[in-house]
Amino acid sequence: MFRTAACLLLVAASAACSSVQTYEGPERDDSQLAFVIPENHRNRQREAGPLGTPKDGGKVVVRIGGKQLSPPNDRFAVLPGSVTVSAIYIDARTPYPGKTLVTRPTQLTFKAVAGHTYAVRGKVHWPRAKAAVTLWIVDGATGRSVASAAVPESKVIIKTDPGWVGSLY
């Protein structure tokens, strides 16, 4: 019984840090890579220490080099240097009952440093009943924003069924 529990704990711990490799070539040691995570409800508490307090209740969907995360992967492994992230922001908390806000993909580029983890975040404000969405990337090691973008109003969609979000990519 104890041996089974220990094995399950080891598997869960190793799966908690699974990455999608976004570069060509063989796998590299974690110390030679940087990592990118989309901020969402699952990772907010776990990553709150180095990345600060979450700013909003929405979800960010991220793609790098045409690749997207899927379980058990919860982060992207990138090489140091210039990295371009494509991000979509989704938030069901709108002033319109039963409707969800979704943005079209927005590009953010930053310079990654080996050993650092970067969180892609988003938030929405509703001035005068119009959505003002901002996406940004925070360096977990320094707590500083390394890239940000205001999503143009033309890229903001308010729909009843957010199930079609995957088709935006």
MDAnalysis code that builds the backbone (N, CA, C; Angstrom):
import MDAnalysis as mda
import numpy as np

u = mda.Universe.empty(507, n_residues=169, atom_resindex=np.repeat(np.arange(169), 3), trajectory=True)
u.add_TopologyAttr("name", ["N", "CA", "C"] * 169)
u.add_TopologyAttr("resid", np.arange(1, 170))
u.add_TopologyAttr("resname", ["MET", "PHE", "ARG", "THR", "ALA", "ALA", "CYS", "LEU", "LEU", "LEU", "VAL", "ALA", "ALA", "SER", "ALA", "ALA", "CYS", "SER", "SER", "VAL", "GLN", "THR", "TYR", "GLU", "GLY", "PRO", "GLU", "ARG", "ASP", "ASP", "SER", "GLN", "LEU", "ALA", "PHE", "VAL", "ILE", "PRO", "GLU", "ASN", "HIS", "ARG", "ASN", "ARG", "GLN", "ARG", "GLU", "ALA", "GLY", "PRO", "LEU", "GLY", "THR", "PRO", "LYS", "ASP", "GLY", "GLY", "LYS", "VAL", "VAL", "VAL", "ARG", "ILE", "GLY", "GLY", "LYS", "GLN", "LEU", "SER", "PRO", "PRO", "ASN", "ASP", "ARG", "PHE", "ALA", "VAL", "LEU", "PRO", "GLY", "SER", "VAL", "THR", "VAL", "SER", "ALA", "ILE", "TYR", "ILE", "ASP", "ALA", "ARG", "THR", "PRO", "TYR", "PRO", "GLY", "LYS", "THR", "LEU", "VAL", "THR", "ARG", "PRO", "THR", "GLN", "LEU", "THR", "PHE", "LYS", "ALA", "VAL", "ALA", "GLY", "HIS", "THR", "TYR", "ALA", "VAL", "ARG", "GLY", "LYS", "VAL", "HIS", "TRP", "PRO", "ARG", "ALA", "LYS", "ALA", "ALA", "VAL", "THR", "LEU", "TRP", "ILE", "VAL", "ASP", "GLY", "ALA", "THR", "GLY", "ARG", "SER", "VAL", "ALA", "SER", "ALA", "ALA", "VAL", "PRO", "GLU", "SER", "LYS", "VAL", "ILE", "ILE", "LYS", "THR", "ASP", "PRO", "GLY", "TRP", "VAL", "GLY", "SER", "LEU", "TYR"])
u.atoms.positions = np.array([
    [0.823, -1.188, 0.000],
    [0.000, 0.000, 0.000],
    [0.874, 1.262, 0.000],
    [1.856, 1.303, 0.930],
    [2.738, 2.470, 1.015],
    [3.527, 2.648, -0.272],
    [4.025, 1.533, -0.825],
    [4.825, 1.583, -2.049],
    [3.988, 2.124, -3.215],
    [2.727, 1.706, -3.312],
    [1.836, 2.190, -4.369],
    [1.588, 3.686, -4.213],
    [1.335, 4.130, -2.996],
    [1.094, 5.556, -2.743],
    [2.336, 6.379, -3.082],
    [3.510, 5.865, -2.726],
    [4.751, 6.585, -3.025],
    [4.965, 6.691, -4.533],
    [4.681, 5.630, -5.273],
    [4.822, 5.661, -6.735],
    [3.852, 6.656, -7.357],
    [2.610, 6.649, -6.879],
    [1.618, 7.587, -7.403],
    [2.031, 9.027, -7.119],
    [2.570, 9.290, -5.947],
    [3.028, 10.638, -5.595],
    [4.179, 11.067, -6.496],
    [5.116, 10.163, -6.782],
    [6.248, 10.474, -7.654],
    [5.773, 10.773, -9.078],
    [4.833, 9.983, -9.585],
    [4.290, 10.216, -10.927],
    [3.577, 11.560, -10.976],
    [2.781, 11.863, -9.955],
    [2.056, 13.143, -9.924],
    [3.027, 14.314, -9.859],
    [4.095, 14.180, -9.087],
    [5.073, 15.272, -8.965],
    [5.801, 15.499, -10.282],
    [6.152, 14.418, -10.973],
    [6.850, 14.604, -12.246],
    [5.917, 15.135, -13.323],
    [4.651, 14.765, -13.292],
    [3.685, 15.258, -14.275],
    [3.362, 16.723, -14.040],
    [3.536, 17.191, -12.805],
    [3.213, 18.579, -12.479],
    [4.123, 19.559, -13.202],
    [5.247, 19.091, -13.696],
    [6.182, 19.977, -14.386],
    [6.432, 19.529, -15.816],
    [5.446, 18.940, -16.446],
    [5.598, 18.506, -17.832],
    [5.561, 19.708, -18.752],
    [6.399, 19.681, -19.780],
    [6.525, 20.824, -20.688],
    [6.310, 20.415, -22.134],
    [5.844, 21.381, -22.924],
    [5.794, 21.235, -24.367],
    [7.051, 21.893, -24.907],
    [7.876, 21.123, -25.615],
    [9.118, 21.637, -26.189],
    [8.784, 22.460, -27.427],
    [9.187, 23.728, -27.462],
    [8.860, 24.617, -28.574],
    [10.038, 24.840, -29.515],
    [11.144, 24.167, -29.281],
    [12.345, 24.357, -30.089],
    [12.722, 23.043, -30.763],
    [13.523, 23.127, -31.824],
    [13.990, 21.951, -32.549],
    [15.194, 21.350, -31.827],
    [15.388, 20.065, -31.983],
    [16.561, 19.414, -31.420],
    [16.256, 18.611, -30.179],
    [17.314, 18.091, -29.562],
    [17.135, 17.238, -28.386],
    [16.675, 18.036, -27.162],
    [16.128, 17.291, -26.202],
    [15.726, 17.928, -24.944],
    [16.963, 18.489, -24.256],
    [16.744, 19.570, -23.524],
    [17.836, 20.203, -22.786],
    [17.522, 20.211, -21.304],
    [18.550, 20.439, -20.512],
    [18.386, 20.554, -19.072],
    [17.552, 21.797, -18.751],
    [16.721, 21.724, -17.726],
    [15.868, 22.856, -17.338],
    [16.659, 24.140, -17.099],
    [17.895, 24.027, -16.636],
    [18.703, 25.224, -16.360],
    [19.073, 25.983, -17.646],
    [18.970, 25.315, -18.798],
    [19.284, 25.951, -20.080],
    [18.051, 26.528, -20.768],
    [16.889, 26.378, -20.139],
    [15.626, 26.774, -20.748],
    [14.905, 27.829, -19.924],
    [13.956, 28.483, -20.555],
    [12.996, 29.348, -19.860],
    [11.642, 28.661, -20.034],
    [10.671, 29.014, -19.184],
    [9.358, 28.379, -19.241],
    [8.276, 29.443, -19.294],
    [7.223, 29.151, -20.047],
    [6.090, 30.054, -20.189],
    [4.844, 29.307, -19.751],
    [4.056, 29.935, -18.871],
    [2.797, 29.341, -18.427],
    [1.664, 30.330, -18.678],
    [0.509, 29.840, -19.107],
    [-0.655, 30.717, -19.186],
    [-1.282, 30.777, -17.798],
    [-1.619, 31.974, -17.343],
    [-2.270, 32.071, -16.045],
    [-3.693, 31.546, -16.179],
    [-4.069, 30.653, -15.281],
    [-5.435, 30.148, -15.240],
    [-5.797, 29.794, -13.805],
    [-7.013, 29.317, -13.610],
    [-7.469, 29.031, -12.250],
    [-6.661, 27.912, -11.594],
    [-6.157, 26.945, -12.378],
    [-5.401, 25.836, -11.795],
    [-4.049, 26.254, -11.261],
    [-3.341, 27.131, -11.971],
    [-1.962, 27.420, -11.571],
    [-1.812, 28.710, -10.783],
    [-2.866, 29.434, -10.551],
    [-2.731, 30.721, -9.850],
    [-2.156, 30.566, -8.449],
    [-2.703, 29.685, -7.659],
    [-2.224, 29.546, -6.291],
    [-0.822, 28.962, -6.254],
    [-0.543, 27.976, -7.105],
    [0.769, 27.338, -7.116],
    [1.857, 28.321, -7.503],
    [1.585, 29.194, -8.465],
    [2.597, 30.103, -8.976],
    [2.538, 31.489, -8.334],
    [1.655, 31.678, -7.353],
    [1.452, 33.021, -6.795],
    [2.712, 33.571, -6.134],
    [3.536, 32.705, -5.559],
    [4.737, 33.197, -4.889],
    [5.640, 34.036, -5.777],
    [6.299, 33.428, -6.769],
    [7.235, 34.206, -7.578],
    [6.564, 35.145, -8.566],
    [5.310, 34.907, -8.897],
    [4.674, 35.696, -9.940],
    [3.724, 36.762, -9.404],
    [3.513, 36.799, -8.110],
    [2.638, 37.819, -7.552],
    [1.190, 37.382, -7.526],
    [0.338, 38.272, -7.097],
    [-1.074, 37.983, -6.949],
    [-1.774, 38.058, -8.302],
    [-2.636, 37.090, -8.624],
    [-3.384, 37.149, -9.873],
    [-4.205, 38.422, -9.953],
    [-4.350, 38.947, -11.157],
    [-5.002, 40.233, -11.344],
    [-6.467, 40.148, -11.749],
    [-6.919, 39.006, -12.269],
    [-8.275, 38.955, -12.794],
    [-8.796, 37.531, -12.767],
    [-10.057, 37.349, -13.085],
    [-10.685, 36.037, -13.005],
    [-10.784, 35.299, -14.309],
    [-10.221, 35.814, -15.376],
    [-10.313, 35.169, -16.678],
    [-9.282, 34.081, -16.862],
    [-9.233, 33.570, -18.076],
    [-8.310, 32.495, -18.437],
    [-7.556, 32.921, -19.685],
    [-6.294, 32.538, -19.759],
    [-5.477, 32.829, -20.927],
    [-5.121, 31.508, -21.602],
    [-5.343, 31.445, -22.926],
    [-4.953, 30.287, -23.729],
    [-3.763, 30.742, -24.571],
    [-2.676, 29.967, -24.531],
    [-1.426, 30.381, -25.170],
    [-0.971, 29.350, -26.196],
    [-0.403, 29.864, -27.277],
    [0.296, 29.049, -28.269],
    [1.660, 29.660, -28.514],
    [2.643, 28.788, -28.686],
    [3.993, 29.220, -29.047],
    [4.443, 28.326, -30.194],
    [4.827, 28.946, -31.295],
    [5.277, 28.184, -32.460],
    [4.243, 27.200, -32.964],
    [2.969, 27.556, -32.849],
    [1.901, 26.682, -33.314],
    [1.556, 25.560, -32.354],
    [2.214, 25.507, -31.201],
    [1.958, 24.446, -30.227],
    [1.121, 24.985, -29.076],
    [0.238, 24.117, -28.552],
    [-0.635, 24.490, -27.441],
    [-0.470, 23.450, -26.333],
    [-0.732, 23.842, -25.113],
    [-0.632, 22.920, -23.991],
    [-1.830, 21.984, -23.966],
    [-1.581, 20.752, -23.566],
    [-2.651, 19.806, -23.297],
    [-2.159, 18.885, -22.185],
    [-3.063, 18.406, -21.341],
    [-2.644, 17.586, -20.203],
    [-1.777, 16.425, -20.653],
    [-0.752, 16.067, -19.907],
    [-0.364, 16.578, -18.593],
    [0.562, 17.791, -18.657],
    [0.836, 18.312, -19.836],
    [1.754, 19.442, -19.960],
    [1.124, 20.719, -19.424],
    [1.869, 21.425, -18.585],
    [1.326, 22.659, -18.012],
    [2.217, 23.876, -18.250],
    [3.253, 23.715, -19.084],
    [4.130, 24.845, -19.389],
    [4.845, 24.599, -20.720],
    [5.341, 25.678, -21.302],
    [6.126, 25.606, -22.526],
    [7.597, 25.729, -22.159],
    [8.444, 24.937, -22.788],
    [9.891, 25.061, -22.637],
    [10.391, 25.821, -23.860],
    [11.059, 26.955, -23.629],
    [11.573, 27.776, -24.729],
    [13.065, 28.014, -24.539],
    [13.748, 28.259, -25.643],
    [15.157, 28.616, -25.566],
    [15.282, 30.083, -25.164],
    [16.367, 30.447, -24.497],
    [16.592, 31.864, -24.178],
    [16.657, 32.684, -25.460],
    [16.233, 33.926, -25.361],
    [16.225, 34.816, -26.521],
    [14.821, 35.287, -26.816],
    [14.616, 35.757, -28.024],
    [13.323, 36.312, -28.414],
    [12.264, 35.212, -28.536],
    [11.138, 35.419, -27.860],
    [10.029, 34.463, -27.869],
    [8.756, 35.227, -28.216],
    [7.977, 34.687, -29.156],
    [6.687, 35.277, -29.496],
    [5.583, 34.340, -29.038],
    [4.661, 34.900, -28.275],
    [3.544, 34.173, -27.703],
    [2.268, 34.667, -28.383],
    [1.385, 33.749, -28.734],
    [0.061, 34.101, -29.240],
    [-0.927, 33.773, -28.126],
    [-1.704, 34.760, -27.678],
    [-2.581, 34.566, -26.519],
    [-4.020, 34.968, -26.819],
    [-4.944, 34.200, -26.247],
    [-6.372, 34.492, -26.278],
    [-6.810, 34.664, -24.831],
    [-7.647, 35.664, -24.570],
    [-8.186, 35.876, -23.221],
    [-9.668, 35.506, -23.231],
    [-10.105, 34.754, -22.213],
    [-11.494, 34.313, -22.085],
    [-11.989, 34.699, -20.693],
    [-13.160, 35.301, -20.607],
    [-13.726, 35.666, -19.306],
    [-15.243, 35.602, -19.371],
    [-15.829, 34.770, -18.517],
    [-17.287, 34.616, -18.473],
    [-17.949, 35.703, -17.633],
    [-17.163, 36.497, -16.932],
    [-17.728, 37.565, -16.092],
    [-17.907, 38.825, -16.937],
    [-19.059, 38.929, -17.569],
    [-19.363, 40.089, -18.404],
    [-20.628, 40.766, -17.890],
    [-20.895, 42.000, -18.316],
    [-22.147, 42.644, -17.916],
    [-23.353, 42.094, -18.687],
    [-23.128, 41.113, -19.555],
    [-24.190, 40.540, -20.364],
    [-24.475, 39.115, -19.887],
    [-25.626, 38.888, -19.231],
    [-25.931, 37.557, -18.685],
    [-25.828, 36.451, -19.732],
    [-25.130, 35.373, -19.348],
    [-25.004, 34.209, -20.207],
    [-24.024, 34.357, -21.359],
    [-23.264, 35.451, -21.396],
    [-22.321, 35.654, -22.494],
    [-20.884, 35.652, -21.973],
    [-19.962, 35.234, -22.839],
    [-18.549, 35.135, -22.501],
    [-17.739, 36.013, -23.442],
    [-16.747, 36.687, -22.890],
    [-15.827, 37.497, -23.684],
    [-14.669, 36.608, -24.132],
    [-14.317, 36.698, -25.410],
    [-13.176, 35.978, -25.971],
    [-12.461, 36.928, -26.912],
    [-11.127, 36.929, -26.864],
    [-10.381, 37.760, -27.813],
    [-9.804, 36.879, -28.920],
    [-9.574, 37.481, -30.050],
    [-8.838, 36.796, -31.110],
    [-7.361, 36.774, -30.680],
    [-6.547, 35.918, -31.269],
    [-5.141, 35.822, -30.855],
    [-4.406, 37.165, -30.961],
    [-3.630, 37.449, -29.926],
    [-2.807, 38.661, -29.856],
    [-1.364, 38.230, -29.643],
    [-0.437, 38.841, -30.371],
    [0.976, 38.482, -30.300],
    [1.707, 39.327, -29.255],
    [2.523, 38.667, -28.445],
    [3.394, 39.327, -27.468],
    [4.794, 38.755, -27.653],
    [5.804, 39.622, -27.758],
    [7.186, 39.170, -27.929],
    [8.026, 39.700, -26.777],
    [8.897, 38.848, -26.253],
    [9.776, 39.245, -25.154],
    [11.089, 38.486, -25.256],
    [12.066, 38.895, -24.458],
    [13.376, 38.240, -24.434],
    [13.423, 37.335, -23.201],
    [13.466, 36.017, -23.436],
    [13.486, 35.033, -22.354],
    [14.901, 34.829, -21.835],
    [15.002, 34.602, -20.533],
    [16.273, 34.340, -19.860],
    [16.230, 32.921, -19.295],
    [17.287, 32.154, -19.499],
    [17.353, 30.783, -18.989],
    [17.113, 30.757, -17.489],
    [16.343, 29.778, -17.049],
    [16.058, 29.614, -15.627],
    [14.868, 30.419, -15.129],
    [14.283, 31.262, -15.968],
    [13.136, 32.078, -15.558],
    [11.833, 31.442, -16.035],
    [10.757, 31.692, -15.281],
    [9.416, 31.286, -15.670],
    [8.605, 32.543, -15.921],
    [7.859, 32.545, -17.017],
    [7.070, 33.709, -17.426],
    [5.594, 33.337, -17.431],
    [4.768, 34.175, -16.822],
    [3.323, 33.947, -16.785],
    [2.637, 34.904, -17.748],
    [1.786, 34.366, -18.614],
    [1.001, 35.189, -19.528],
    [-0.319, 35.475, -18.825],
    [-0.604, 36.754, -18.634],
    [-1.782, 37.177, -17.880],
    [-2.699, 38.040, -18.725],
    [-3.925, 38.183, -18.258],
    [-4.874, 39.044, -18.931],
    [-5.870, 39.625, -17.949],
    [-6.502, 40.724, -18.364],
    [-7.570, 41.313, -17.560],
    [-8.463, 42.128, -18.478],
    [-9.670, 42.353, -17.997],
    [-10.639, 43.144, -18.752],
    [-11.247, 44.192, -17.828],
    [-11.447, 45.382, -18.368],
    [-12.188, 46.445, -17.690],
    [-13.384, 46.744, -18.571],
    [-14.438, 47.252, -17.988],
    [-15.653, 47.546, -18.741],
    [-16.011, 49.023, -18.680],
    [-15.183, 49.923, -19.194],
    [-15.574, 51.335, -19.202],
    [-16.689, 51.564, -20.232],
    [-17.739, 52.222, -19.799],
    [-18.874, 52.549, -20.681],
    [-19.406, 51.319, -21.426],
    [-19.480, 50.178, -20.738],
    [-20.026, 48.921, -21.266],
    [-19.264, 48.385, -22.479],
    [-18.035, 48.837, -22.681],
    [-17.179, 48.276, -23.733],
    [-15.999, 47.587, -23.066],
    [-15.609, 46.467, -23.630],
    [-14.511, 45.698, -23.046],
    [-13.165, 46.293, -23.437],
    [-12.317, 46.530, -22.443],
    [-10.930, 46.958, -22.655],
    [-10.049, 45.842, -22.090],
    [-9.448, 45.054, -22.977],
    [-8.672, 43.882, -22.572],
    [-7.184, 44.166, -22.725],
    [-6.423, 43.752, -21.713],
    [-4.972, 43.881, -21.740],
    [-4.364, 42.507, -21.488],
    [-3.351, 42.167, -22.245],
    [-2.570, 40.952, -22.026],
    [-1.139, 41.364, -21.712],
    [-0.482, 40.643, -20.822],
    [0.909, 40.959, -20.507],
    [1.619, 39.710, -20.002],
    [2.944, 39.782, -20.004],
    [3.775, 38.666, -19.555],
    [4.636, 39.150, -18.391],
    [4.629, 38.369, -17.306],
    [5.381, 38.709, -16.097],
    [6.532, 37.723, -15.913],
    [7.727, 38.243, -15.661],
    [8.894, 37.424, -15.339],
    [8.794, 37.050, -13.861],
    [8.667, 35.747, -13.578],
    [8.516, 35.291, -12.207],
    [9.726, 35.560, -11.331],
    [10.913, 35.661, -11.925],
    [12.132, 35.900, -11.155],
    [12.239, 37.351, -10.699],
    [11.756, 38.274, -11.514],
    [11.897, 39.698, -11.185],
    [10.579, 40.358, -10.799],
    [9.447, 39.720, -11.163],
    [8.143, 40.313, -10.894],
    [7.785, 41.436, -11.858],
    [8.604, 41.646, -12.880],
    [8.375, 42.745, -13.822],
    [7.662, 42.262, -15.080],
    [6.906, 43.170, -15.666],
    [6.265, 42.900, -16.940],
    [7.319, 43.011, -18.044],
    [7.374, 41.998, -18.920],
    [8.365, 42.005, -20.003],
    [7.727, 42.262, -21.361],
    [6.397, 42.211, -21.428],
    [5.666, 42.509, -22.666],
    [4.216, 42.767, -22.307],
    [3.563, 43.639, -23.058],
    [2.138, 43.880, -22.837],
    [1.502, 44.376, -24.124],
    [0.188, 44.192, -24.214],
    [-0.554, 44.648, -25.387],
    [-1.993, 44.913, -24.999],
    [-2.513, 46.035, -25.464],
    [-3.944, 46.307, -25.350],
    [-4.586, 45.632, -26.557],
    [-5.587, 44.790, -26.307],
    [-6.251, 44.082, -27.398],
    [-7.201, 45.059, -28.094],
    [-7.049, 45.238, -29.405],
    [-7.944, 46.152, -30.120],
    [-9.407, 45.713, -29.998],
    [-10.297, 46.682, -29.943],
    [-11.721, 46.386, -29.816],
    [-12.204, 45.447, -30.926],
    [-11.601, 45.544, -32.102],
    [-11.990, 44.689, -33.224],
    [-11.657, 43.214, -32.982],
    [-10.782, 42.910, -31.992],
    [-10.415, 41.529, -31.679],
    [-11.178, 40.978, -30.477],
    [-12.139, 41.740, -29.947],
    [-12.917, 41.298, -28.788],
    [-14.273, 40.795, -29.266],
    [-14.624, 39.576, -28.858],
    [-15.871, 38.947, -29.260],
    [-16.657, 38.600, -27.993],
    [-17.958, 38.855, -28.009],
    [-18.815, 38.469, -26.884],
    [-19.846, 37.504, -27.442],
    [-19.785, 36.242, -26.969],
    [-20.630, 35.175, -27.501],
    [-21.312, 34.420, -26.383],
    [-22.383, 33.711, -26.758],
    [-23.102, 32.872, -25.806],
    [-22.359, 31.575, -25.554],
    [-21.798, 30.951, -26.586],
    [-21.139, 29.657, -26.468],
    [-19.643, 29.778, -26.723],
    [-18.816, 29.707, -25.653],
    [-17.369, 29.827, -25.853],
    [-16.712, 28.543, -26.344],
    [-17.481, 27.500, -26.652],
    [-16.920, 26.226, -27.082],
    [-16.176, 26.295, -28.398],
    [-16.356, 27.329, -29.176],
    [-15.719, 27.482, -30.487],
    [-14.348, 28.144, -30.391],
    [-13.873, 28.441, -29.182],
    [-12.623, 29.162, -28.986],
    [-11.459, 28.512, -29.714],
    [-11.386, 27.193, -29.706],
    [-10.281, 26.494, -30.362],
    [-10.164, 26.821, -31.838],
    [-11.254, 27.206, -32.465],
    [-11.215, 27.520, -33.895],
    [-10.570, 28.865, -34.175],
    [-10.300, 29.667, -33.146],
    [-9.657, 30.958, -33.356],
    [-8.204, 30.789, -33.811],
    [-7.591, 29.694, -33.444],
    [-6.215, 29.434, -33.877],
    [-6.289, 28.747, -35.194],
])
